[in-house]
Amino acid sequence: MDLSLILQGIAVFLLLLCSAYFSSSETAMMKLNPYRLKHMVLEGHRGARKANRMLRKTDRLLSVILIGNNLVNICAAVITANICKELFGFLGEAMADAISVISLTIVVLIFAEIAPKTIAARRPETIAFPSTYLLDPLQRLLAPVVTFVNYFARMIVDLFVKKVKPEPSSLSLDELRTVVQRDSDIDLKRQAMLLGILDLGKATVNNIMIPYQKVKGVDVAKSKEAIVRDIVKAQHTRLPVYHEELNGVIGVFHMKRSGELFEAGEFDQKQFERELEPPTFVPSGTPLSTQLINFQQNKQRIAHVVDEYGTILGIVTLEDILEEVVGEFTTDINATVTDVYPQNDGTFVINGRALLREINISLNWDLPITGPRTMNGLILECLEAIPDGPTCVKIETEEAQFIMETILVRENVIRSLRVMHQKIDRELSEDEEQTIDSEQESKA
């Protein structure tokens, strides 16, 4: 075989390697996780620093890669055409050119495009970081050419496309929530804590407050013996103190002062009232994130939730907010929500007064919490009537469907009900994904 043909074949092989390098570099650089990249930059990774610097000017980086890729592909095409003319010239010039085009197209597609880009997409860091050591000097060397090409490219683009403000690169809360839920290796407990922090802005004090009817405090209108009994039996470190009813709250008593109070052996009600901390009031609908900051700034742990008329709806504590993040201190369902009773058939018997938010947290359900706060309220809202006997209700959410059957209705209140929870597989079909993609493209 002619030596010149061998040398030309070697040249085509080397050019295809260069083409594969540029193709894989492009995919790898664009596939890098920006948040992981920033983390590696802070750790001092040299390749990550180079990649981060080059990605700040993506247009220049892509220009270098595309110039290099097109240049080597064109050179490979010219040499391949020459080889085919020498080998297949006896078939005619047109046939030799056809063989050249078809053979090079197949080789480039497989070995210089599809295979390198697939590998780079799966291992972007492995390809991108070493690639920067060649791309960086190439970018400096081709700087005048890149500037020239980009200038005319921008002129052409501006003729057909209006200037659009670039989308923010930072993640929204919903996007961050999706990353934590699906694209992270964080264990489930820490994942739940992170999701709890992200959801603080969505939930309000109304969602977690202890309702007015369930608040246990000290009524100073009672006898001294009754006041002492309420203090002794208290299970909380802070107690609301009120006159006759909670709307007549006069302060908050801290149990750490009870020792001093009973030191003399006799209860002094006036001394007791002097020991009270002034009550704190927060408007209904205050986000938990805001209330957490209020507690931190004012160094308080308990507040009374009031509506627009100043009527007390319940109380919220710092512990309640923290539990939204770290969860309850037990995994036993019956210990966390005493109104939920698992049955052998997989259903749950639930007290109608049970709070929807507590049930969602304990059972990992997604019952709607934007309206009623209790199971009783949820069913009444769906029925738009008070059931006078056993009634079945079906509620569908994004993740599941709930079949609820009333068991006991008394005094216009659903006292207990049976709930069957069924997960819904929400995997999108290819047609649905294509429909969503087309809608997004039309909006863009």
C-alpha positions in Angstrom: 0.0 0.0 0.0 1.2 3.5 -0.8 3.0 5.2 2.1 1.1 8.4 1.5 -2.3 6.6 2.0 -1.1 5.1 5.3 0.0 8.6 6.5 -3.3 10.1 5.4 -5.2 7.3 7.2 -3.2 8.0 10.4 -4.0 11.7 10.0 -7.7 11.0 9.7 -7.6 8.8 12.8 -5.9 11.6 14.8 -8.3 14.1 13.5 -11.2 11.9 14.6 -9.7 11.6 18.1 -9.5 15.4 18.2 -13.2 15.6 17.1 -14.1 13.1 19.8 -12.2 15.3 22.3 -14.0 18.5 21.4 -17.4 16.7 21.3 -17.0 15.1 24.7 -15.5 18.3 26.2 -18.6 20.3 25.1 -21.0 17.9 26.6 -19.0 17.4 29.8 -18.6 21.2 30.4 -22.3 21.9 29.9 -23.3 18.9 32.1 -21.3 19.9 35.1 -23.4 20.4 38.2 -22.9 24.2 39.1 -23.4 23.7 42.8 -21.0 20.8 43.0 -18.6 22.7 40.9 -18.7 25.7 43.3 -18.1 23.3 46.2 -15.1 21.8 44.5 -13.7 25.3 43.7 -14.0 26.2 47.4 -12.1 23.0 48.2 -9.3 24.1 45.9 -9.7 21.6 43.0 -7.5 23.0 40.2 -9.5 21.5 37.3 -12.7 22.8 38.9 -11.3 26.3 39.2 -10.4 26.3 35.5 -13.8 24.9 34.5 -15.6 27.5 36.6 -13.6 30.4 35.1 -14.2 29.2 31.6 -18.0 28.6 32.2 -18.4 32.3 33.3 -18.1 33.1 29.5 -20.0 30.2 28.0 -20.2 31.8 24.6 -16.4 32.0 24.3 -16.0 28.5 25.5 -18.5 27.1 23.0 -16.9 29.1 20.2 -13.5 27.6 20.9 -14.9 24.1 21.0 -17.0 24.5 17.8 -14.2 26.2 15.9 -11.8 23.3 16.8 -14.4 20.6 16.1 -15.4 22.0 12.8 -11.8 22.6 11.8 -10.8 19.0 12.5 -13.9 17.6 10.9 -13.4 19.6 7.7 -9.7 18.5 7.5 -10.8 14.9 8.1 -13.4 15.2 5.3 -10.8 16.6 2.8 -8.3 13.8 3.5 -10.9 11.1 3.5 -12.1 12.3 0.1 -8.6 12.2 -1.2 -8.1 8.6 0.1 -11.4 7.5 -1.5 -10.4 9.0 -4.8 -7.2 7.0 -4.8 -8.8 3.8 -3.7 -12.1 3.9 -5.6 -11.2 6.3 -8.4 -11.8 3.5 -10.9 -15.5 3.6 -10.0 -15.8 7.2 -11.0 -15.3 10.5 -9.2 -19.0 10.7 -8.1 -19.0 7.2 -6.6 -15.7 7.9 -4.8 -17.1 11.1 -3.3 -20.3 9.2 -2.2 -18.2 6.5 -0.5 -16.2 9.2 1.2 -19.3 11.1 2.5 -21.1 8.0 3.7 -18.2 6.3 5.4 -17.0 9.5 7.2 -20.5 10.4 8.3 -21.0 7.0 9.9 -17.6 7.0 11.6 -18.0 10.6 12.8 -21.5 10.0 14.2 -20.5 6.9 16.1 -16.9 7.5 17.2 -16.7 11.3 17.3 -20.2 12.3 18.4 -22.6 9.8 19.9 -20.1 7.6 21.9 -17.9 10.5 23.3 -20.9 12.6 24.2 -22.7 9.7 25.9 -19.6 8.9 28.0 -19.2 12.6 28.9 -22.8 12.9 29.9 -22.4 10.0 32.3 -19.0 11.1 33.7 -18.8 14.9 33.2 -16.2 15.7 35.9 -13.9 12.9 34.6 -13.9 14.4 31.1 -14.4 18.1 31.8 -11.6 18.8 34.3 -8.7 17.3 32.3 -10.1 18.9 29.1 -9.7 22.4 30.6 -5.9 22.0 30.5 -6.1 22.0 26.7 -9.1 24.2 26.2 -7.7 27.0 28.4 -4.6 27.6 26.2 -6.7 27.1 23.0 -9.0 29.8 24.2 -6.1 32.2 24.7 -4.6 31.3 21.4 -7.9 31.7 19.4 -9.0 34.8 21.3 -9.0 37.1 18.3 -10.8 34.6 16.1 -13.4 33.9 18.9 -14.0 37.6 19.4 -14.5 38.1 15.6 -16.9 35.2 15.3 -18.9 36.1 18.4 -19.3 39.7 17.2 -20.9 38.7 13.9 -22.9 35.9 15.5 -24.4 38.3 18.0 -25.3 40.7 15.2 -27.2 38.0 13.3 -28.9 36.8 16.4 -30.1 40.3 17.4 -31.7 40.6 14.0 -34.0 37.7 14.6 -34.3 37.4 18.3 -35.3 40.1 20.7 -33.1 40.7 23.7 -34.4 38.5 26.5 -33.4 38.9 30.1 -31.4 35.7 31.1 -33.1 33.4 33.5 -31.7 33.4 37.0 -29.3 30.6 37.6 -30.2 30.2 41.3 -32.8 27.6 42.4 -36.2 28.5 43.5 -37.6 26.9 46.7 -39.7 24.5 44.7 -36.7 23.5 42.6 -34.6 23.1 45.7 -37.3 20.9 47.3 -37.3 18.7 44.2 -33.5 18.4 44.4 -33.6 17.4 48.0 -36.4 14.9 47.4 -35.2 13.2 44.3 -31.6 14.1 43.3 -29.7 13.8 46.6 -28.0 11.0 48.5 -29.1 12.5 51.9 -30.5 9.9 54.3 -34.3 10.1 54.9 -34.1 11.7 58.3 -31.9 14.6 57.2 -33.9 14.9 54.0 -37.1 15.3 56.1 -35.4 18.0 58.2 -34.3 20.0 55.1 -37.8 19.7 53.6 -39.2 20.9 56.9 -37.0 24.0 56.8 -38.0 24.7 53.2 -41.7 24.4 54.1 -41.5 26.8 57.0 -42.4 29.7 54.7 -45.4 27.9 53.4 -47.0 26.9 56.7 -48.5 29.5 59.1 -49.0 29.6 62.9 -52.6 28.5 62.2 -51.4 25.1 60.9 -49.5 24.2 64.1 -51.1 26.2 66.9 -52.8 24.5 69.8 -56.5 25.4 69.4 -58.2 27.6 72.0 -60.3 24.7 73.2 -57.2 22.5 74.0 -55.1 25.2 75.7 -54.3 24.3 79.3 -53.5 27.2 81.6 -54.2 28.7 84.9 -57.4 30.6 85.7 -56.7 33.2 88.4 -60.5 33.6 89.0 -60.4 30.1 90.6 -59.7 29.4 94.3 -56.1 29.3 95.5 -56.3 25.5 95.9 -57.5 25.1 92.3 -54.7 27.4 91.0 -52.1 25.4 92.9 -53.5 22.1 91.6 -53.3 23.4 88.0 -49.7 24.4 88.5 -48.7 21.1 90.1 -50.4 19.0 87.4 -49.0 21.1 84.5 -47.0 19.1 81.9 -45.5 22.2 80.2 -42.7 24.6 81.3 -44.8 27.6 80.4 -48.5 28.2 81.2 -50.9 30.9 80.0 -52.5 32.6 82.9 -55.9 34.2 82.3 -59.0 35.5 84.1 -62.0 33.3 83.5 -61.3 32.6 79.8 -58.2 32.6 77.5 -59.2 35.9 75.9 -58.6 37.4 79.3 -55.0 36.4 79.3 -52.8 38.4 81.7 -49.4 36.7 81.3 -47.3 33.6 81.0 -45.9 31.7 84.0 -42.6 29.9 83.8 -42.5 26.7 85.9 -38.9 27.3 86.9 -40.2 30.0 89.3 -42.6 27.6 91.0 -39.9 26.6 93.5 -39.5 30.2 94.7 -43.3 30.6 94.7 -43.9 27.7 97.1 -40.7 28.3 99.2 -42.6 30.0 102.0 -45.0 27.0 102.2 -48.0 29.0 101.4 -49.2 30.1 97.9 -49.2 33.9 97.5 -51.4 34.8 94.5 -50.2 38.4 94.3 -46.6 37.2 94.2 -47.6 34.7 91.6 -49.1 37.4 89.3 -45.9 39.5 89.8 -43.9 36.6 88.4 -45.8 36.5 85.2 -44.2 37.4 81.9 -46.2 39.7 79.6 -48.2 37.8 77.0 -47.1 38.0 73.3 -49.7 38.2 70.5 -49.2 37.3 66.8 -51.7 37.8 64.0 -53.4 34.8 62.4 -51.6 33.7 59.2 -48.1 34.6 60.3 -45.6 32.3 58.4 -43.7 30.0 60.6 -40.4 31.3 59.3 -41.4 34.8 60.4 -42.5 33.7 63.8 -39.3 31.7 64.3 -37.3 34.9 63.8 -39.7 36.8 66.1 -39.1 34.2 68.8 -35.4 34.4 68.3 -35.2 38.2 68.3 -37.5 38.6 71.3 -36.1 35.6 73.2 -39.6 34.2 73.7 -41.0 30.7 73.4 -44.7 31.1 73.4 -47.2 33.4 71.7 -51.0 33.8 71.5 -52.5 33.7 68.0 -55.3 36.3 67.4 -57.6 37.0 64.5 -58.4 40.4 63.0 -60.8 41.1 65.9 -58.3 40.4 68.6 -59.9 37.1 69.6 -57.4 34.5 70.7 -57.5 31.4 68.4 -54.8 29.4 70.2 -51.2 29.4 71.2 -48.0 28.6 69.3 -44.7 27.7 70.8 -41.1 27.6 69.7 -41.1 23.8 70.3 -44.0 23.4 67.8 -42.1 25.2 65.1 -38.9 23.2 65.7 -40.9 20.0 65.5 -41.8 21.0 62.0 -38.1 20.8 61.1 -36.8 17.9 63.3 -40.1 16.0 63.7 -41.4 14.3 66.7 -39.0 12.6 69.1 -40.5 9.2 68.4 -41.4 7.1 65.4 -44.4 5.4 67.0 -47.5 6.6 65.3 -49.7 6.2 68.3 -47.2 8.2 70.4 -47.0 11.1 67.9 -50.7 11.3 67.0 -52.9 9.8 69.7 -56.0 10.2 67.5 -54.7 7.7 64.9 -55.3 3.9 65.3 -53.8 1.6 62.6 -55.9 -1.4 61.8 -54.9 -5.0 60.7 -56.5 -4.5 57.3 -54.2 -1.5 56.5 -56.8 1.2 57.2 -56.7 3.8 59.9 -59.4 4.8 62.4 -58.9 8.5 63.1 -60.5 10.9 65.5 -62.5 13.6 63.7 -60.8 16.3 65.7 -57.3 15.1 64.6 -55.3 17.9 62.9 -54.6 17.3 59.2 -51.1 18.7 59.4 -50.1 16.3 62.2 -51.6 13.4 60.3 -49.6 14.3 57.2 -46.4 14.5 59.1 -46.8 11.3 61.0 -48.2 9.2 58.2 -46.4 10.9 55.3 -49.7 11.7 53.6 -50.6 14.8 51.5 -54.1 15.6 52.7 -55.0 19.3 51.8 -54.3 21.7 54.6 -55.1 25.0 52.9 -58.7 25.0 54.2 -60.1 23.1 57.2 -57.6 22.1 59.9 -59.2 18.8 61.1 -60.5 15.6 59.6 -64.0 16.6 60.6 -63.8 19.9 58.8 -62.3 18.3 55.7 -65.2 15.8 55.3 -67.8 18.4 56.0 -66.3 20.7 53.4 -66.4 17.9 50.8 -70.0 16.9 51.7 -71.3 20.4 52.2 -73.6 18.8 54.7 -73.5 17.1 58.1 -73.9 13.3 57.5 -76.7 11.6 59.5 -75.3 8.1 59.1 -72.4 6.2 57.7 -71.1 8.1 54.7 -68.2 7.5 52.3 -66.1 10.2 50.8 -63.3 9.9 48.2 -60.5 12.6 48.1 -57.8 12.6 45.5 -54.5 14.4 45.8 -51.4 14.5 43.6 -49.8 11.5 45.3 -52.7 9.4 46.6 -56.4 8.9 47.0 -58.2 8.6 50.3 -61.4 6.7 50.9 -63.0 7.9 54.1 -66.0 6.3 55.9 -67.7 8.0 58.8 -68.1 5.7 61.8 -69.6 8.0 64.5 -71.4 11.3 64.1 -72.6 13.0 67.3 -73.7 16.6 68.0 -73.1 17.7 64.4 -69.5 16.6 64.6 -67.8 13.5 63.0 -66.2 11.9 66.0 -64.4 9.0 64.2 -63.8 7.8 60.7 -62.0 5.0 58.8 -59.5 6.0 56.2 -58.0 3.8 53.4 -54.9 5.3 51.8 -53.9 4.3 48.2 -50.8 5.6 46.5 -51.1 6.9 42.9 -48.4 6.2 40.4 -47.8 9.6 38.8 -45.1 8.6 36.2 -45.7 10.5 33.0 -46.0 8.7 29.8 -43.9 9.7 26.8 -46.9 11.4 25.1 -47.5 13.4 28.3 -43.8 14.4 28.5 -43.9 15.5 24.9 -47.0 17.5 25.4 -45.4 19.3 28.4 -42.2 19.9 26.5 -44.2 21.3 23.5 -46.2 23.6 25.8 -43.0 24.9 27.4 -41.4 25.5 24.0 -44.5 27.4 22.8 -44.4 29.6 26.0 -40.7 30.3 25.4 
